[in-house]
Amino acid sequence: MCQNSNELISIDLFEQEMCRFKQVLLELSDILEYNAPLTDLRTLPVLRRHLAAVSDLHARLLEEEKIVTGRPPRTWDTQFGDIMFFRTRPPKRIHEFSQKNAL
């Protein structure tokens, strides 16, 4: 993994790391789905402690997608500065995902 966010990496390394992050989140989602019916209340503090940053990133990405001005976030927008490189999903994809994965 790159130590410096400004470090140039190859497309292959980029794709490998994106694939790894995606796989980690998919597997974690499956683990959570499996464990949810077991209703072990001890899992929530662990999840809160270890997933706070991921949850925060998720919330900020969703908030950015809700902006209707159509402009991408700017580096000086402190709320969105670190997520400005993420592209928003097309509305159709957001809707399809929401319907498929409704809580």
Gaussian input, Z-matrix of N, CA and C with variables (Angstrom, degrees):
# hf/3-21g

backbone

0 1
 N
 C     1     B1
 C     2     B2     1     A1
 N     3     B3     2     A2     1     D1
 C     4     B4     3     A3     2     D2
 C     5     B5     4     A4     3     D3
 N     6     B6     5     A5     4     D4
 C     7     B7     6     A6     5     D5
 C     8     B8     7     A7     6     D6
 N     9     B9     8     A8     7     D7
 C    10    B10     9     A9     8     D8
 C    11    B11    10    A10     9     D9
 N    12    B12    11    A11    10    D10
 C    13    B13    12    A12    11    D11
 C    14    B14    13    A13    12    D12
 N    15    B15    14    A14    13    D13
 C    16    B16    15    A15    14    D14
 C    17    B17    16    A16    15    D15
 N    18    B18    17    A17    16    D16
 C    19    B19    18    A18    17    D17
 C    20    B20    19    A19    18    D18
 N    21    B21    20    A20    19    D19
 C    22    B22    21    A21    20    D20
 C    23    B23    22    A22    21    D21
 N    24    B24    23    A23    22    D22
 C    25    B25    24    A24    23    D23
 C    26    B26    25    A25    24    D24
 N    27    B27    26    A26    25    D25
 C    28    B28    27    A27    26    D26
 C    29    B29    28    A28    27    D27
 N    30    B30    29    A29    28    D28
 C    31    B31    30    A30    29    D29
 C    32    B32    31    A31    30    D30
 N    33    B33    32    A32    31    D31
 C    34    B34    33    A33    32    D32
 C    35    B35    34    A34    33    D33
 N    36    B36    35    A35    34    D34
 C    37    B37    36    A36    35    D35
 C    38    B38    37    A37    36    D36
 N    39    B39    38    A38    37    D37
 C    40    B40    39    A39    38    D38
 C    41    B41    40    A40    39    D39
 N    42    B42    41    A41    40    D40
 C    43    B43    42    A42    41    D41
 C    44    B44    43    A43    42    D42
 N    45    B45    44    A44    43    D43
 C    46    B46    45    A45    44    D44
 C    47    B47    46    A46    45    D45
 N    48    B48    47    A47    46    D46
 C    49    B49    48    A48    47    D47
 C    50    B50    49    A49    48    D48
 N    51    B51    50    A50    49    D49
 C    52    B52    51    A51    50    D50
 C    53    B53    52    A52    51    D51
 N    54    B54    53    A53    52    D52
 C    55    B55    54    A54    53    D53
 C    56    B56    55    A55    54    D54
 N    57    B57    56    A56    55    D55
 C    58    B58    57    A57    56    D56
 C    59    B59    58    A58    57    D57
 N    60    B60    59    A59    58    D58
 C    61    B61    60    A60    59    D59
 C    62    B62    61    A61    60    D60
 N    63    B63    62    A62    61    D61
 C    64    B64    63    A63    62    D62
 C    65    B65    64    A64    63    D63
 N    66    B66    65    A65    64    D64
 C    67    B67    66    A66    65    D65
 C    68    B68    67    A67    66    D66
 N    69    B69    68    A68    67    D67
 C    70    B70    69    A69    68    D68
 C    71    B71    70    A70    69    D69
 N    72    B72    71    A71    70    D70
 C    73    B73    72    A72    71    D71
 C    74    B74    73    A73    72    D72
 N    75    B75    74    A74    73    D73
 C    76    B76    75    A75    74    D74
 C    77    B77    76    A76    75    D75
 N    78    B78    77    A77    76    D76
 C    79    B79    78    A78    77    D77
 C    80    B80    79    A79    78    D78
 N    81    B81    80    A80    79    D79
 C    82    B82    81    A81    80    D80
 C    83    B83    82    A82    81    D81
 N    84    B84    83    A83    82    D82
 C    85    B85    84    A84    83    D83
 C    86    B86    85    A85    84    D84
 N    87    B87    86    A86    85    D85
 C    88    B88    87    A87    86    D86
 C    89    B89    88    A88    87    D87
 N    90    B90    89    A89    88    D88
 C    91    B91    90    A90    89    D89
 C    92    B92    91    A91    90    D90
 N    93    B93    92    A92    91    D91
 C    94    B94    93    A93    92    D92
 C    95    B95    94    A94    93    D93
 N    96    B96    95    A95    94    D94
 C    97    B97    96    A96    95    D95
 C    98    B98    97    A97    96    D96
 N    99    B99    98    A98    97    D97
 C   100   B100    99    A99    98    D98
 C   101   B101   100   A100    99    D99
 N   102   B102   101   A101   100   D100
 C   103   B103   102   A102   101   D101
 C   104   B104   103   A103   102   D102
 N   105   B105   104   A104   103   D103
 C   106   B106   105   A105   104   D104
 C   107   B107   106   A106   105   D105
 N   108   B108   107   A107   106   D106
 C   109   B109   108   A108   107   D107
 C   110   B110   109   A109   108   D108
 N   111   B111   110   A110   109   D109
 C   112   B112   111   A111   110   D110
 C   113   B113   112   A112   111   D111
 N   114   B114   113   A113   112   D112
 C   115   B115   114   A114   113   D113
 C   116   B116   115   A115   114   D114
 N   117   B117   116   A116   115   D115
 C   118   B118   117   A117   116   D116
 C   119   B119   118   A118   117   D117
 N   120   B120   119   A119   118   D118
 C   121   B121   120   A120   119   D119
 C   122   B122   121   A121   120   D120
 N   123   B123   122   A122   121   D121
 C   124   B124   123   A123   122   D122
 C   125   B125   124   A124   123   D123
 N   126   B126   125   A125   124   D124
 C   127   B127   126   A126   125   D125
 C   128   B128   127   A127   126   D126
 N   129   B129   128   A128   127   D127
 C   130   B130   129   A129   128   D128
 C   131   B131   130   A130   129   D129
 N   132   B132   131   A131   130   D130
 C   133   B133   132   A132   131   D131
 C   134   B134   133   A133   132   D132
 N   135   B135   134   A134   133   D133
 C   136   B136   135   A135   134   D134
 C   137   B137   136   A136   135   D135
 N   138   B138   137   A137   136   D136
 C   139   B139   138   A138   137   D137
 C   140   B140   139   A139   138   D138
 N   141   B141   140   A140   139   D139
 C   142   B142   141   A141   140   D140
 C   143   B143   142   A142   141   D141
 N   144   B144   143   A143   142   D142
 C   145   B145   144   A144   143   D143
 C   146   B146   145   A145   144   D144
 N   147   B147   146   A146   145   D145
 C   148   B148   147   A147   146   D146
 C   149   B149   148   A148   147   D147
 N   150   B150   149   A149   148   D148
 C   151   B151   150   A150   149   D149
 C   152   B152   151   A151   150   D150
 N   153   B153   152   A152   151   D151
 C   154   B154   153   A153   152   D152
 C   155   B155   154   A154   153   D153
 N   156   B156   155   A155   154   D154
 C   157   B157   156   A156   155   D155
 C   158   B158   157   A157   156   D156
 N   159   B159   158   A158   157   D157
 C   160   B160   159   A159   158   D158
 C   161   B161   160   A160   159   D159
 N   162   B162   161   A161   160   D160
 C   163   B163   162   A162   161   D161
 C   164   B164   163   A163   162   D162
 N   165   B165   164   A164   163   D163
 C   166   B166   165   A165   164   D164
 C   167   B167   166   A166   165   D165
 N   168   B168   167   A167   166   D166
 C   169   B169   168   A168   167   D167
 C   170   B170   169   A169   168   D168
 N   171   B171   170   A170   169   D169
 C   172   B172   171   A171   170   D170
 C   173   B173   172   A172   171   D171
 N   174   B174   173   A173   172   D172
 C   175   B175   174   A174   173   D173
 C   176   B176   175   A175   174   D174
 N   177   B177   176   A176   175   D175
 C   178   B178   177   A177   176   D176
 C   179   B179   178   A178   177   D177
 N   180   B180   179   A179   178   D178
 C   181   B181   180   A180   179   D179
 C   182   B182   181   A181   180   D180
 N   183   B183   182   A182   181   D181
 C   184   B184   183   A183   182   D182
 C   185   B185   184   A184   183   D183
 N   186   B186   185   A185   184   D184
 C   187   B187   186   A186   185   D185
 C   188   B188   187   A187   186   D186
 N   189   B189   188   A188   187   D187
 C   190   B190   189   A189   188   D188
 C   191   B191   190   A190   189   D189
 N   192   B192   191   A191   190   D190
 C   193   B193   192   A192   191   D191
 C   194   B194   193   A193   192   D192
 N   195   B195   194   A194   193   D193
 C   196   B196   195   A195   194   D194
 C   197   B197   196   A196   195   D195
 N   198   B198   197   A197   196   D196
 C   199   B199   198   A198   197   D197
 C   200   B200   199   A199   198   D198
 N   201   B201   200   A200   199   D199
 C   202   B202   201   A201   200   D200
 C   203   B203   202   A202   201   D201
 N   204   B204   203   A203   202   D202
 C   205   B205   204   A204   203   D203
 C   206   B206   205   A205   204   D204
 N   207   B207   206   A206   205   D205
 C   208   B208   207   A207   206   D206
 C   209   B209   208   A208   207   D207
 N   210   B210   209   A209   208   D208
 C   211   B211   210   A210   209   D209
 C   212   B212   211   A211   210   D210
 N   213   B213   212   A212   211   D211
 C   214   B214   213   A213   212   D212
 C   215   B215   214   A214   213   D213
 N   216   B216   215   A215   214   D214
 C   217   B217   216   A216   215   D215
 C   218   B218   217   A217   216   D216
 N   219   B219   218   A218   217   D217
 C   220   B220   219   A219   218   D218
 C   221   B221   220   A220   219   D219
 N   222   B222   221   A221   220   D220
 C   223   B223   222   A222   221   D221
 C   224   B224   223   A223   222   D222
 N   225   B225   224   A224   223   D223
 C   226   B226   225   A225   224   D224
 C   227   B227   226   A226   225   D225
 N   228   B228   227   A227   226   D226
 C   229   B229   228   A228   227   D227
 C   230   B230   229   A229   228   D228
 N   231   B231   230   A230   229   D229
 C   232   B232   231   A231   230   D230
 C   233   B233   232   A232   231   D231
 N   234   B234   233   A233   232   D232
 C   235   B235   234   A234   233   D233
 C   236   B236   235   A235   234   D234
 N   237   B237   236   A236   235   D235
 C   238   B238   237   A237   236   D236
 C   239   B239   238   A238   237   D237
 N   240   B240   239   A239   238   D238
 C   241   B241   240   A240   239   D239
 C   242   B242   241   A241   240   D240
 N   243   B243   242   A242   241   D241
 C   244   B244   243   A243   242   D242
 C   245   B245   244   A244   243   D243
 N   246   B246   245   A245   244   D244
 C   247   B247   246   A246   245   D245
 C   248   B248   247   A247   246   D246
 N   249   B249   248   A248   247   D247
 C   250   B250   249   A249   248   D248
 C   251   B251   250   A250   249   D249
 N   252   B252   251   A251   250   D250
 C   253   B253   252   A252   251   D251
 C   254   B254   253   A253   252   D252
 N   255   B255   254   A254   253   D253
 C   256   B256   255   A255   254   D254
 C   257   B257   256   A256   255   D255
 N   258   B258   257   A257   256   D256
 C   259   B259   258   A258   257   D257
 C   260   B260   259   A259   258   D258
 N   261   B261   260   A260   259   D259
 C   262   B262   261   A261   260   D260
 C   263   B263   262   A262   261   D261
 N   264   B264   263   A263   262   D262
 C   265   B265   264   A264   263   D263
 C   266   B266   265   A265   264   D264
 N   267   B267   266   A266   265   D265
 C   268   B268   267   A267   266   D266
 C   269   B269   268   A268   267   D267
 N   270   B270   269   A269   268   D268
 C   271   B271   270   A270   269   D269
 C   272   B272   271   A271   270   D270
 N   273   B273   272   A272   271   D271
 C   274   B274   273   A273   272   D272
 C   275   B275   274   A274   273   D273
 N   276   B276   275   A275   274   D274
 C   277   B277   276   A276   275   D275
 C   278   B278   277   A277   276   D276
 N   279   B279   278   A278   277   D277
 C   280   B280   279   A279   278   D278
 C   281   B281   280   A280   279   D279
 N   282   B282   281   A281   280   D280
 C   283   B283   282   A282   281   D281
 C   284   B284   283   A283   282   D282
 N   285   B285   284   A284   283   D283
 C   286   B286   285   A285   284   D284
 C   287   B287   286   A286   285   D285
 N   288   B288   287   A287   286   D286
 C   289   B289   288   A288   287   D287
 C   290   B290   289   A289   288   D288
 N   291   B291   290   A290   289   D289
 C   292   B292   291   A291   290   D290
 C   293   B293   292   A292   291   D291
 N   294   B294   293   A293   292   D292
 C   295   B295   294   A294   293   D293
 C   296   B296   295   A295   294   D294
 N   297   B297   296   A296   295   D295
 C   298   B298   297   A297   296   D296
 C   299   B299   298   A298   297   D297
 N   300   B300   299   A299   298   D298
 C   301   B301   300   A300   299   D299
 C   302   B302   301   A301   300   D300
 N   303   B303   302   A302   301   D301
 C   304   B304   303   A303   302   D302
 C   305   B305   304   A304   303   D303
 N   306   B306   305   A305   304   D304
 C   307   B307   306   A306   305   D305
 C   308   B308   307   A307   306   D306

   B1=1.4446
   B2=1.5293
   B3=1.2969
   B4=1.4629
   B5=1.5176
   B6=1.3200
   B7=1.4565
   B8=1.5248
   B9=1.3267
   B10=1.4568
   B11=1.5272
   B12=1.3249
   B13=1.4656
   B14=1.5203
   B15=1.3383
   B16=1.4592
   B17=1.5260
   B18=1.3224
   B19=1.4499
   B20=1.5313
   B21=1.3174
   B22=1.4575
   B23=1.5176
   B24=1.3217
   B25=1.4593
   B26=1.5160
   B27=1.3004
   B28=1.4552
   B29=1.5227
   B30=1.3035
   B31=1.4667
   B32=1.5213
   B33=1.3321
   B34=1.4682
   B35=1.5239
   B36=1.3306
   B37=1.4542
   B38=1.5272
   B39=1.3266
   B40=1.4632
   B41=1.5232
   B42=1.3303
   B43=1.4683
   B44=1.5229
   B45=1.3363
   B46=1.4632
   B47=1.5244
   B48=1.3319
   B49=1.4642
   B50=1.5227
   B51=1.3376
   B52=1.4713
   B53=1.5201
   B54=1.3169
   B55=1.4643
   B56=1.5264
   B57=1.3267
   B58=1.4556
   B59=1.5246
   B60=1.3375
   B61=1.4652
   B62=1.5279
   B63=1.3122
   B64=1.4635
   B65=1.5265
   B66=1.3269
   B67=1.4619
   B68=1.5256
   B69=1.3190
   B70=1.4672
   B71=1.5242
   B72=1.3398
   B73=1.4654
   B74=1.5236
   B75=1.3288
   B76=1.4675
   B77=1.5298
   B78=1.3354
   B79=1.4632
   B80=1.5240
   B81=1.3234
   B82=1.4628
   B83=1.5268
   B84=1.3071
   B85=1.4605
   B86=1.5278
   B87=1.3198
   B88=1.4612
   B89=1.5290
   B90=1.3338
   B91=1.4682
   B92=1.5263
   B93=1.3393
   B94=1.4610
   B95=1.5226
   B96=1.3158
   B97=1.4606
   B98=1.5273
   B99=1.3283
   B100=1.4607
   B101=1.5330
   B102=1.3287
   B103=1.4562
   B104=1.5254
   B105=1.3177
   B106=1.4711
   B107=1.5299
   B108=1.3385
   B109=1.4739
   B110=1.5296
   B111=1.3294
   B112=1.4589
   B113=1.5324
   B114=1.3224
   B115=1.4592
   B116=1.5330
   B117=1.3007
   B118=1.4710
   B119=1.5272
   B120=1.3134
   B121=1.4551
   B122=1.5272
   B123=1.3067
   B124=1.4591
   B125=1.5211
   B126=1.3325
   B127=1.4684
   B128=1.5257
   B129=1.3239
   B130=1.4661
   B131=1.5296
   B132=1.3269
   B133=1.4693
   B134=1.5327
   B135=1.3144
   B136=1.4701
   B137=1.5220
   B138=1.3139
   B139=1.4644
   B140=1.5225
   B141=1.3153
   B142=1.4801
   B143=1.5164
   B144=1.3164
   B145=1.4610
   B146=1.5300
   B147=1.3161
   B148=1.4626
   B149=1.5241
   B150=1.3100
   B151=1.4601
   B152=1.5214
   B153=1.3057
   B154=1.4678
   B155=1.5277
   B156=1.3126
   B157=1.4658
   B158=1.5287
   B159=1.3208
   B160=1.4694
   B161=1.5226
   B162=1.3242
   B163=1.4633
   B164=1.5251
   B165=1.3230
   B166=1.4639
   B167=1.5312
   B168=1.3272
   B169=1.4721
   B170=1.5266
   B171=1.3158
   B172=1.4645
   B173=1.5234
   B174=1.3280
   B175=1.4674
   B176=1.5249
   B177=1.3409
   B178=1.4676
   B179=1.5216
   B180=1.3339
   B181=1.4634
   B182=1.5293
   B183=1.3209
   B184=1.4656
   B185=1.5253
   B186=1.3138
   B187=1.4658
   B188=1.5285
   B189=1.3175
   B190=1.4607
   B191=1.5290
   B192=1.3383
   B193=1.4603
   B194=1.5272
   B195=1.3281
   B196=1.4628
   B197=1.5201
   B198=1.3210
   B199=1.4647
   B200=1.5215
   B201=1.3137
   B202=1.4600
   B203=1.5192
   B204=1.3114
   B205=1.4613
   B206=1.5145
   B207=1.3174
   B208=1.4507
   B209=1.5174
   B210=1.3145
   B211=1.4582
   B212=1.5252
   B213=1.3325
   B214=1.4528
   B215=1.5212
   B216=1.3290
   B217=1.4578
   B218=1.5140
   B219=1.2939
   B220=1.4669
   B221=1.5227
   B222=1.3077
   B223=1.4614
   B224=1.5177
   B225=1.3117
   B226=1.4641
   B227=1.5202
   B228=1.3150
   B229=1.4592
   B230=1.5286
   B231=1.3169
   B232=1.4595
   B233=1.5225
   B234=1.3136
   B235=1.4606
   B236=1.5307
   B237=1.3290
   B238=1.4586
   B239=1.5270
   B240=1.3207
   B241=1.4556
   B242=1.5111
   B243=1.3296
   B244=1.4565
   B245=1.5221
   B246=1.3184
   B247=1.4685
   B248=1.5215
   B249=1.3358
   B250=1.4568
   B251=1.5189
   B252=1.3345
   B253=1.4590
   B254=1.5221
   B255=1.3331
   B256=1.4598
   B257=1.5205
   B258=1.3141
   B259=1.4619
   B260=1.5282
   B261=1.3073
   B262=1.4606
   B263=1.5213
   B264=1.3105
   B265=1.4588
   B266=1.5250
   B267=1.3247
   B268=1.4646
   B269=1.5306
   B270=1.3369
   B271=1.4703
   B272=1.5259
   B273=1.3305
   B274=1.4636
   B275=1.5293
   B276=1.3290
   B277=1.4618
   B278=1.5231
   B279=1.3230
   B280=1.4718
   B281=1.5291
   B282=1.3303
   B283=1.4586
   B284=1.5291
   B285=1.3259
   B286=1.4649
   B287=1.5206
   B288=1.3375
   B289=1.4615
   B290=1.5149
   B291=1.3266
   B292=1.4652
   B293=1.5136
   B294=1.3218
   B295=1.4520
   B296=1.5268
   B297=1.3264
   B298=1.4629
   B299=1.5209
   B300=1.3400
   B301=1.4580
   B302=1.5183
   B303=1.3132
   B304=1.4672
   B305=1.5210
   B306=1.3265
   B307=1.4810
   B308=1.5000
   A1=107.99
   A2=116.58
   A3=121.83
   A4=110.61
   A5=116.04
   A6=121.04
   A7=111.26
   A8=116.34
   A9=121.91
   A10=107.88
   A11=117.12
   A12=119.86
   A13=112.37
   A14=117.59
   A15=121.07
   A16=112.32
   A17=116.97
   A18=121.86
   A19=109.77
   A20=115.96
   A21=120.22
   A22=108.87
   A23=116.01
   A24=120.16
   A25=108.34
   A26=115.91
   A27=120.36
   A28=109.50
   A29=115.32
   A30=120.65
   A31=109.50
   A32=117.24
   A33=120.09
   A34=111.38
   A35=117.18
   A36=120.72
   A37=110.78
   A38=116.29
   A39=120.63
   A40=110.22
   A41=116.56
   A42=120.96
   A43=111.69
   A44=117.88
   A45=121.45
   A46=111.22
   A47=115.97
   A48=119.07
   A49=111.53
   A50=117.50
   A51=119.82
   A52=110.21
   A53=116.22
   A54=120.86
   A55=110.27
   A56=117.39
   A57=121.58
   A58=110.91
   A59=117.17
   A60=120.03
   A61=110.85
   A62=116.13
   A63=119.92
   A64=110.22
   A65=117.29
   A66=121.06
   A67=110.81
   A68=117.30
   A69=121.10
   A70=110.18
   A71=116.39
   A72=119.28
   A73=112.16
   A74=116.95
   A75=119.77
   A76=111.11
   A77=116.60
   A78=119.56
   A79=110.91
   A80=117.07
   A81=120.53
   A82=110.18
   A83=116.46
   A84=120.60
   A85=110.87
   A86=116.42
   A87=120.62
   A88=111.00
   A89=116.34
   A90=120.53
   A91=110.52
   A92=116.36
   A93=120.21
   A94=110.93
   A95=116.88
   A96=120.69
   A97=110.71
   A98=116.06
   A99=120.52
   A100=111.71
   A101=116.33
   A102=120.96
   A103=114.36
   A104=118.36
   A105=121.46
   A106=113.02
   A107=119.91
   A108=119.04
   A109=113.74
   A110=117.63
   A111=120.56
   A112=111.84
   A113=116.30
   A114=124.13
   A115=113.01
   A116=116.12
   A117=120.36
   A118=107.26
   A119=116.43
   A120=121.96
   A121=113.33
   A122=118.21
   A123=121.53
   A124=112.49
   A125=116.80
   A126=119.37
   A127=112.26
   A128=117.89
   A129=119.64
   A130=113.99
   A131=119.77
   A132=118.17
   A133=112.63
   A134=116.47
   A135=120.21
   A136=109.98
   A137=115.95
   A138=119.88
   A139=111.23
   A140=116.57
   A141=119.92
   A142=111.38
   A143=116.08
   A144=120.55
   A145=111.47
   A146=117.49
   A147=120.74
   A148=114.44
   A149=117.42
   A150=119.35
   A151=113.89
   A152=117.77
   A153=120.66
   A154=111.55
   A155=117.93
   A156=120.76
   A157=111.31
   A158=117.04
   A159=120.74
   A160=109.97
   A161=115.36
   A162=120.05
   A163=110.94
   A164=116.21
   A165=120.94
   A166=111.05
   A167=116.75
   A168=120.62
   A169=110.15
   A170=116.81
   A171=121.71
   A172=111.03
   A173=116.52
   A174=120.57
   A175=111.23
   A176=117.01
   A177=119.74
   A178=111.58
   A179=117.14
   A180=119.41
   A181=110.86
   A182=116.65
   A183=119.54
   A184=111.09
   A185=117.03
   A186=120.79
   A187=110.21
   A188=116.19
   A189=120.44
   A190=110.52
   A191=116.62
   A192=120.07
   A193=111.84
   A194=117.48
   A195=121.23
   A196=112.96
   A197=117.07
   A198=119.57
   A199=108.72
   A200=116.50
   A201=120.12
   A202=112.85
   A203=117.96
   A204=119.02
   A205=111.96
   A206=116.89
   A207=120.14
   A208=113.98
   A209=116.63
   A210=118.26
   A211=109.65
   A212=118.15
   A213=119.47
   A214=110.18
   A215=118.02
   A216=119.12
   A217=110.53
   A218=117.13
   A219=123.18
   A220=109.67
   A221=116.55
   A222=120.27
   A223=111.74
   A224=118.23
   A225=119.79
   A226=112.77
   A227=118.14
   A228=120.79
   A229=107.13
   A230=117.12
   A231=119.64
   A232=112.65
   A233=116.96
   A234=120.24
   A235=111.38
   A236=117.72
   A237=120.85
   A238=114.04
   A239=118.57
   A240=121.65
   A241=114.81
   A242=118.09
   A243=119.52
   A244=113.55
   A245=117.87
   A246=119.62
   A247=112.18
   A248=116.98
   A249=119.45
   A250=113.30
   A251=117.87
   A252=119.96
   A253=112.82
   A254=116.72
   A255=120.11
   A256=109.61
   A257=117.08
   A258=121.87
   A259=108.10
   A260=116.20
   A261=118.65
   A262=109.32
   A263=114.49
   A264=119.22
   A265=109.13
   A266=117.33
   A267=119.29
   A268=109.82
   A269=117.20
   A270=119.82
   A271=113.50
   A272=118.05
   A273=120.48
   A274=110.41
   A275=117.07
   A276=120.37
   A277=110.93
   A278=117.56
   A279=121.23
   A280=109.53
   A281=116.08
   A282=121.21
   A283=110.62
   A284=117.62
   A285=121.42
   A286=110.82
   A287=116.74
   A288=120.31
   A289=110.47
   A290=116.84
   A291=121.25
   A292=111.12
   A293=117.20
   A294=119.68
   A295=111.94
   A296=116.08
   A297=120.85
   A298=111.44
   A299=116.86
   A300=121.34
   A301=113.16
   A302=117.51
   A303=120.85
   A304=109.55
   A305=114.58
   A306=119.70
   A307=110.59
   D1=147.04
   D2=-178.50
   D3=-73.59
   D4=135.66
   D5=177.69
   D6=-82.30
   D7=-33.32
   D8=-175.68
   D9=-111.57
   D10=123.58
   D11=-176.60
   D12=-65.78
   D13=-17.14
   D14=178.66
   D15=-92.52
   D16=-1.27
   D17=-178.55
   D18=-68.61
   D19=134.19
   D20=177.40
   D21=-75.78
   D22=133.95
   D23=177.99
   D24=-127.08
   D25=162.29
   D26=178.68
   D27=-76.71
   D28=159.52
   D29=176.05
   D30=-61.72
   D31=-38.41
   D32=179.05
   D33=-60.96
   D34=-45.27
   D35=179.31
   D36=-65.12
   D37=-40.94
   D38=176.54
   D39=-57.42
   D40=-49.85
   D41=-178.72
   D42=-63.66
   D43=-38.35
   D44=177.80
   D45=-63.26
   D46=-45.67
   D47=-178.76
   D48=-68.58
   D49=-40.05
   D50=177.17
   D51=-61.96
   D52=-43.03
   D53=179.14
   D54=-62.87
   D55=-41.15
   D56=179.73
   D57=-64.13
   D58=-46.36
   D59=178.57
   D60=-61.97
   D61=-42.40
   D62=179.50
   D63=-62.80
   D64=-43.38
   D65=-179.85
   D66=-64.38
   D67=-41.68
   D68=178.70
   D69=-59.44
   D70=-46.43
   D71=-178.68
   D72=-67.78
   D73=-37.80
   D74=177.59
   D75=-65.31
   D76=-43.40
   D77=178.92
   D78=-66.39
   D79=-41.02
   D80=177.74
   D81=-61.71
   D82=-41.74
   D83=177.96
   D84=-60.40
   D85=-41.30
   D86=178.77
   D87=-66.05
   D88=-41.36
   D89=177.40
   D90=-60.91
   D91=-44.16
   D92=179.53
   D93=-65.09
   D94=-41.54
   D95=179.45
   D96=-61.67
   D97=-40.33
   D98=178.70
   D99=-66.82
   D100=-40.97
   D101=-175.01
   D102=-81.17
   D103=-23.62
   D104=-176.08
   D105=-54.16
   D106=-47.31
   D107=-178.87
   D108=-65.39
   D109=-17.16
   D110=-179.26
   D111=-75.04
   D112=-16.70
   D113=174.90
   D114=49.25
   D115=45.87
   D116=175.60
   D117=-87.84
   D118=105.31
   D119=-174.47
   D120=-63.53
   D121=-16.53
   D122=178.81
   D123=-69.38
   D124=-16.84
   D125=-178.22
   D126=-75.22
   D127=-30.07
   D128=-175.72
   D129=-61.80
   D130=-46.72
   D131=177.87
   D132=-60.78
   D133=-35.60
   D134=178.49
   D135=-65.84
   D136=-45.67
   D137=178.86
   D138=-62.87
   D139=-44.20
   D140=178.97
   D141=-59.34
   D142=-42.78
   D143=-177.12
   D144=-69.52
   D145=-43.90
   D146=-173.19
   D147=-90.01
   D148=-20.63
   D149=-176.73
   D150=-110.99
   D151=10.52
   D152=-178.23
   D153=-58.30
   D154=-44.73
   D155=-178.53
   D156=-66.49
   D157=-39.71
   D158=178.85
   D159=-66.67
   D160=-41.97
   D161=178.48
   D162=-62.88
   D163=-40.87
   D164=178.22
   D165=-64.61
   D166=-44.62
   D167=177.27
   D168=-59.89
   D169=-44.90
   D170=179.12
   D171=-58.52
   D172=-47.04
   D173=-179.38
   D174=-62.39
   D175=-41.95
   D176=-179.68
   D177=-68.20
   D178=-37.02
   D179=177.53
   D180=-65.88
   D181=-42.13
   D182=177.98
   D183=-64.68
   D184=-40.37
   D185=178.72
   D186=-62.30
   D187=-43.06
   D188=179.70
   D189=-62.46
   D190=-37.09
   D191=178.69
   D192=-66.10
   D193=-25.37
   D194=-178.51
   D195=-80.82
   D196=-13.35
   D197=179.64
   D198=-63.74
   D199=127.17
   D200=-174.72
   D201=-99.32
   D202=2.91
   D203=-178.88
   D204=-71.93
   D205=-18.64
   D206=178.62
   D207=82.23
   D208=-5.51
   D209=-179.81
   D210=-91.89
   D211=146.32
   D212=175.92
   D213=-72.27
   D214=155.91
   D215=178.08
   D216=-62.36
   D217=148.29
   D218=-179.76
   D219=-101.59
   D220=156.07
   D221=-178.23
   D222=-61.68
   D223=-26.66
   D224=-179.40
   D225=-86.76
   D226=-5.60
   D227=172.38
   D228=-76.76
   D229=98.15
   D230=-173.62
   D231=-58.49
   D232=-29.16
   D233=-179.47
   D234=-68.37
   D235=-30.48
   D236=-173.39
   D237=-121.94
   D238=6.04
   D239=-174.38
   D240=-54.16
   D241=-41.33
   D242=-176.06
   D243=-86.56
   D244=-3.88
   D245=178.38
   D246=-113.09
   D247=9.37
   D248=-173.92
   D249=-63.87
   D250=-16.66
   D251=-178.80
   D252=-84.93
   D253=-12.78
   D254=177.74
   D255=-79.22
   D256=137.17
   D257=176.88
   D258=-91.32
   D259=143.33
   D260=176.66
   D261=-76.12
   D262=148.96
   D263=178.41
   D264=-77.19
   D265=150.52
   D266=174.45
   D267=-62.66
   D268=146.04
   D269=-178.10
   D270=-52.79
   D271=-37.83
   D272=-179.86
   D273=-61.57
   D274=-42.09
   D275=-179.82
   D276=-66.87
   D277=-40.29
   D278=177.93
   D279=-60.25
   D280=-46.12
   D281=-179.07
   D282=-62.69
   D283=-46.15
   D284=-179.61
   D285=-62.51
   D286=-42.04
   D287=178.77
   D288=-63.76
   D289=-44.67
   D290=-178.64
   D291=-61.09
   D292=-41.74
   D293=-179.63
   D294=-69.46
   D295=-38.11
   D296=-178.53
   D297=-71.96
   D298=-31.73
   D299=-173.33
   D300=-117.78
   D301=31.52
   D302=-179.42
   D303=-61.21
   D304=135.84
   D305=-179.92
   D306=-78.17

